[in-house]
């Protein structure tokens, strides 16, 4: 349910996430990670009365997010410095299928 709300929020905020990666993986993963600290049998906040496992889950989630951001930034930087993310304007106008594959992908009309 939380993931569905996150996907709906994507449309309201207007950011480009065609595969719903943020709504499914970021939000779903974060909520699931924190739920272990809340509902975990014997260790969760509700069952044990202690929030220490929730704190550990939160720290773990923050660590994973920082690591993921740093690694994605490094990979993106290397790609940008080597082959780049964008094709030339001329190739974009001509059509990527024609330039890369030598044929049109969707030739529906002449």
C-alpha positions in Angstrom: 0.0 0.0 0.0 2.8 2.4 0.9 4.5 1.6 -2.5 1.3 2.4 -4.3 1.1 5.8 -2.6 4.7 6.5 -3.5 4.0 5.7 -7.1 1.0 8.0 -7.0 3.2 10.7 -5.5 5.6 10.4 -8.4 2.9 11.6 -10.8 2.0 14.5 -8.5 5.6 15.6 -8.2 6.3 15.0 -11.9 9.6 13.3 -11.8 10.7 10.7 -14.4 10.7 7.2 -13.0 9.2 5.1 -15.8 10.0 1.8 -14.0 8.7 3.0 -10.6 12.1 2.2 -9.1 11.7 4.8 -6.3 8.2 3.7 -5.3 8.9 0.0 -5.3 12.6 -0.4 -4.3 13.4 2.7 -2.3 10.1 3.1 -0.4 9.3 -0.7 -0.2 12.8 -1.5 0.9 13.0 1.2 3.5 9.6 0.4 5.0 10.3 -3.3 5.1 13.7 -2.7 6.7 12.1 -0.5 9.4 9.2 -2.9 10.0 11.7 -5.5 11.2 12.7 -3.1 13.9 9.1 -2.5 14.8 7.4 -5.9 14.4 10.3 -8.4 14.7 9.4 -11.3 17.0 11.5 -11.0 20.2 13.5 -8.0 18.9 11.0 -5.6 17.6 9.9 -2.4 19.4 6.3 -3.8 19.9 7.4 -7.2 21.2 10.4 -6.3 23.3 9.6 -2.7 24.2 13.0 -1.6 23.2 13.7 0.6 20.1 17.3 -0.6 19.8 16.6 -2.9 16.9 14.6 -0.2 15.1 17.6 2.1 15.6 19.9 -0.5 14.1 17.6 -1.0 11.2 17.5 2.7 10.6 21.3 3.0 10.7 21.6 0.1 8.3 19.2 1.7 5.9 21.0 5.0 6.0 24.3 3.2 5.4 22.9 1.4 2.4 21.5 4.6 0.9 24.8 6.5 1.4 26.8 3.6 -0.1 24.3 3.4 -3.1 24.4 7.1 -3.7 28.2 7.2 -3.7 28.6 4.2 -6.0 25.9 5.4 -8.4 27.6 8.9 -8.5 31.0 7.3 -9.2 29.6 5.1 -12.0 27.7 8.0 -13.5 30.8 10.2 -13.4 32.9 7.5 -15.1 30.2 7.1 -17.8 29.9 10.8 -18.4 33.7 11.2 -18.7 34.1 8.3 -21.1 31.1 7.6 -23.4 28.6 10.1 -22.1 24.9 9.7 -21.4 23.5 11.5 -24.4 23.8 11.0 -28.2 24.4 14.0 -30.5 21.5 16.2 -31.5 21.9 15.1 -35.1 21.7 11.4 -34.1 18.6 12.1 -31.9 16.8 13.9 -34.8 17.7 11.1 -37.3 16.4 8.5 -34.8 18.4 6.3 -32.5 17.2 3.1 -34.1 18.5 4.3 -37.5 21.8 5.5 -36.2 22.6 2.5 -33.9 20.9 -0.4 -35.7 20.7 0.9 -39.2 16.9 0.5 -39.5 13.8 2.1 -38.1 12.2 0.4 -35.1 8.7 1.6 -35.7 8.1 2.4 -39.4 4.3 2.6 -39.2 3.8 5.1 -42.0 5.6 6.3 -45.1 
